[in-house]
Amino acid sequence: MQKGVQDAGAGSTRGLEDHILNASRMMVNILAESLLQEGEEQITVPQFRVLDMTLNRIDKPAQIANMLGISPPAVTSLLEGLEERGLLRRTPGIKDRRRVELALTPTGRRLVRRVNARRKKYLEAILQRMKGDTRRGLDDSLREFASAYIRLKEES
């Protein structure tokens, strides 16, 4: 058994955090490589996260600030940069004009889809190198991890 993981079954998270941080670093690398390979070197990882969230219907600045753990002014700065590049549009809310709603432009939508397609190919290559039982366990674990993350964000 790997060091630091032996207590995981007993309810401890000791050691798991390091494994998750390592996996997170790999996922950021995959995203950064995909952006570069798609010729999108001017798009930062946080900017791409905003575009990806918007595509996935997290389309209010306050939601994005909460998901990224940043201040509303920081989100505004990110949004302005993306809007200037023609990747995103900000419009007043239909029901409440004080609220801002976000939508990707066709160019922004194509960018997210291209980069995510490349990321999926990369992940497919990694998953093909794993044993079937391990992949199935990973699937279950990632679903639970995502659910716990969403619950945490909803509580904050």
N, C-alpha and C positions, 0 to 999 in steps of 0.2 A: 504494500500500500504506500502511496506517496506521502512524503513528509507533510504534515499540516492538514491532511485530508482525513486521517483516521477518525477524528472526532465528528466529522460532518454528519454521519448517520445518527448520532446521538443528539442532534439539534444544534450543534456548534457550527458556526460559519468560519471558524479559524482555518486559514489556508485557502478557502474558496475565493476570498476577495482577491488574493494575488493571482489566481488562475483567471478570474474574470477580468482583472485589469490587463493581464497579458493578452487575453482574447480581444479586449477592447482596443488595445494598441494595434493588433493585427487588423481589426475591422477598419480602424482609421487609416491604416496603411493601404488597405484594399480600396477604400474610397479615394484617397489621395492619388494612388496609381491610376485608378479609373478616370479621374478628372484629367490627369496629365495625358493619358493615352487617348482620350477623346478631344484633346486640344483645348481643354478648358482650364488651363493653368491660372487664369486670372480669377477663378472662382475659389474662394476659401471653403474649408470644411464647414464652418458655421453658416456661411451663405448657402451652401448646398443643403444643409439641414433645414434651413428656412424654406427653400424651394420644395424640398421633398415633403416637409410637413404640410405645406400649402396644397400640394398635389393630393395629399392624403386627408384633406378636409380639416386640418387644423389651421383655420384661416382667419383668426383674429390675433392682432398683435399681443394682447394680454395672454392668450393661450401659448403663443410662441415664447414669450418671456418666461412663463411658468415652466414650460418644457425644457428650455435652455438654461434656466436658473439665472437669468440676467435681468437688468433693469429695463423699464419701458423706454428710457432714452437710448439705451444700447440697441434695443430692437428697432427703434425708429431709424437709427443710423444704418443698420443692416438693410432695412427695407428701402431706404432712400437709394443706397448703392445698387440694389437689385432693380429698382424702378428705373434708375438712370441708365442701366445696361439694357433695358427693354425686356427684362425677364419676368417682371411682376407688375401688377397694377394694384393701386390702393384706391378704394372708392368709399364714399360715405355709406353707412348702413341704410338699408331701405326703411326699416322701422324706426331706427334711432340714428339720425344724421351725425350725432356726436361720435358714434362708433365707426371704426374703419374696418372694412372687409377687404380681404386679399384674394387675388386671383392670378394665376400664372398666365402669361401671354402664350401664344402658340410656340414662340421660341423657347420660353422657359419650360414649357411642358415637354418639348422635344429634348431639351438638354437633360432634364431629370430622367426621362425614359431611356435615353442613350446610355447615360452613366450607370443607371440601375441595371440595365441589360448587361453591361460589361461586368458589373459587380456580381451579378448572378452567375455569369459564366465562370468567374474566378472561384466563387463559392462552390459551384458544381464540381470543379476540378478538385477542390480540397475534399469535399464530401465523398467523392468517388474513391479517395484514398483511405477512407475510414471503413471499418467493419460495419455490416448491416445492423447488428444489435446496438453498436455504439451510436450509429446515426439515429436509430429509433429512440434511444434513451435521450439523446441530445434534443430531439424534436420535443419530447415531453417536457424536458427541463427548460428549454427556451420558452415554451408556451407559458409555463408557470412563472418564469422569471419576468416575462413581459407583463403578465397579469399583475404580479406584485409591484412592478414599477409603476404601472398605471394607477393602481390603488394608492401608492405613496404620493404620486403627483396630485391626485384628486384630493388627498388629505391636506396638502400644503396650500 
